Amino acid sequence: MGVRVPPGLPPKISRLVERMSVVAEDKQYRLDWLKWLVVLTLLGGAIYGNWYYSAESVLYRVIGFLLVLVVSGFVSAQTSKGAAVIELAVGARTEWRKVVWPTKQERNQTTLLVLAVILLMALILWGVDSLLSWIASLIMG
C-alpha cells in the first residue's frame, strides 16, 4: 500500500519519500483499537437509546439511529480496516462501471434459453423418475 515514487527522482529522495509514507501510515492507524471501541460504544448506545425511548415516535428513533450509524461509519473509516473496505468499495465501483451489460434482446433471448433448458431437464427427470418407478413396481409386485 506504499506510496508511488515518481520516476526520475534521485535514489536518496525516493527512499526519503518511502520512509515518510511508512511513518505517516503508522501514525494514521496507531489507535485503531480505541476507534473501534468508540464505534462499538456508539452502536451499543444507539441500541440502548432505541430501547430506552421506545415510547417515542419510530421516526425520531430511526433518525437518531441513522445519525449514530453515520458517525460510527466515519470513525470506522479512519481505521486501517475501514480504509481497506473503502478502497475495496471504490475498486468495486470502478469494476462495476466496466461491465458491459446485455441489451434487451440479449437478455430476453438468454432468459428464454434458460427457461427452455429448465423445462427440458424437468421433462427428462420426470421421464427417468417414471421409468424407475415403473421398474420398481414390477420388481415389488
N, C-alpha and C positions, 0 to 999 in steps of 0.2 A: 504494500500500500504506500510505498515511499513516494517521494516527490520526483517528478521528472526533471532532469537537469538538461537545459538546452544544449544542443551540440555546439562545440566550438569554444566552450568555456575552458579556461586553464584548469589542470587537474586539482590544484590547491583550492580553487574556488568551488569546483564541483564537490569535493569532499566536505568543504565547509557547509555548503547548501544541504547536502545529505545529512550531516550531523545536526544541523539546525532543525531540519524537518523531524528527525527522530526525537529530539528533545521536545519539540512542540507537541508531537503526538503523545509522548509520555505525560506531559503536563496536562494535556486536554482531558485525558481519561484517568487521571490519578484517583479521583474519589468516586469511582463508579458505584461502589458498594453503598455509599451514602445517597447517591442519586436514586438507586433502586429502592433503598429504604424509604426515601421521600415518596416515590411513586406508590409503593405498597401502602404507606400511611395514608396518602391521599385517597386511594381507591377504597381502603378499609373505612375511612371517614365518610366517603360518599355512600357506601353501603349502609353504614350505621345511620347516617343522616336520613337516608331514604326510609329506614325503618322508624326512626325517631319521629319524623314528620309525616307519618303515614296518614294523619288526619287532613293534611294539606292537599291541595289540588295536585293531580298527577302531572299536569303541565309544568308546574313550578319545580316539582321533584325531578322531572326529566331534564328540564333546562339546567338545573343545578348539577345533575349527574353528567350531562354533556360538557358543561364548563370544567368540571373536575377531570373528565377524560381528556379534554384538550390540553389542560395544564400538565397532566400526567404524561401525555404523549410528547409534549415539548421537553419535559425533564428527561424522559427516557431517550429522546433523540440525541441528547447531549452525551450519552454513554457510548462506549465502543460498539456494543451490540446494537444499540439503536441506530448508530451511524451506518453500521453494516446493513441493517434492514432497509434504511432509506436508500442506500446505494443499490441494493437489490431491487427495490421498487422502481427506482429511476431506470435501471437496466431493463427491467421487465416492460416498462412503458415504452422504452426505445424499441425493444424487440416486437412489442405489440403493434407498433406503427409500421414495422417492416412486413407484417403478414399481408399476403395477397389473398384477399377474401374472394370466394367464388361469386360468380354472377348469379342472378336469379334463376336463369335457365340451368346452369350447372348444379345449383342447389336442388332444384326440382328433379332433375334427372337422377342425381345421386340418391335422393330420398326415395324415388320410385324404384330404383335398382335395389336398394337395401330392403324395401318392403317386399319386392318380388323374391329375393333370396330368402327372406324370413318365411314367406308363405311356402316356398318350395321345400325348405328344410322342415317346416311343420308337417307338410304332407308326407315327406319321406319318413320322418319319425313316427307319424301316425300309422303309416303302412307297415313299418318294421314292428311296431308295438302290436298291431292287429295280427300280423303273421305269427309273432312269438306267442301271443295269447291263444291263437288257434292251435298251434303246435302243443302248447301246454295243456289245453283242454283235451286234445287227442290222447296225450300220454296219461293224464289223470282220469280219464274216462268220463 
